[in-house]
Amino acid sequence: CYKIAQISKDDNSQLAVCRVLLAELEAHKDAWPFLTPVNHKVILGYRKVIKRPMDFSTIRRKLNNNLYFSLETFMGDVNLVFDNCEKFNEDDSEIGRAGHNMRKFFDELLQLKK
Ligand SMILES: CO[C@H](O)CCc1ccc(O)cc1
């Protein structure tokens, strides 16, 4: 029936937008702290402080496994990466600044895609 086809088409186009957005985030020069999960065995205190770890490779796996239902659920995980970064790093630090730069870049990307 047309209605069901219409909903699935929107989901597909939203997921296509998520793939483009994630590729642009991964290609950014300041993406390096966020490309893979933080190794909490090496970074003391991380597991205790950060309740919901998230990174771009995990987002990529979830996207490939169809675990995002909309652009909004995808955005929730991207913003979680930056919120975790702010919680664990000083603003005036290399990784803290990278997180702020990446969040600003993501917000600008979303403006373009709307
Ligand atoms: C996204 O990166 C995480 O916030 C960990 C940051 C970090 C890594 C190594 C350190 O020595 C200190 C902080």
The ligand as an ORCA input file, in Angstrom:
! r2SCAN-3c Opt
* xyz 0 1
  C      37.252     11.329     23.461
  O      38.419     11.216     24.268
  C      38.116     10.928     25.670
  O      37.448     12.047     26.214
  C      39.410     10.589     26.440
  C      40.247     11.831     26.531
  C      41.614     11.611     27.127
  C      42.513     10.710     26.589
  C      43.785     10.565     27.116
  C      44.158     11.358     28.210
  O      45.412     11.256     28.724
  C      43.242     12.257     28.759
  C      41.991     12.384     28.218
*
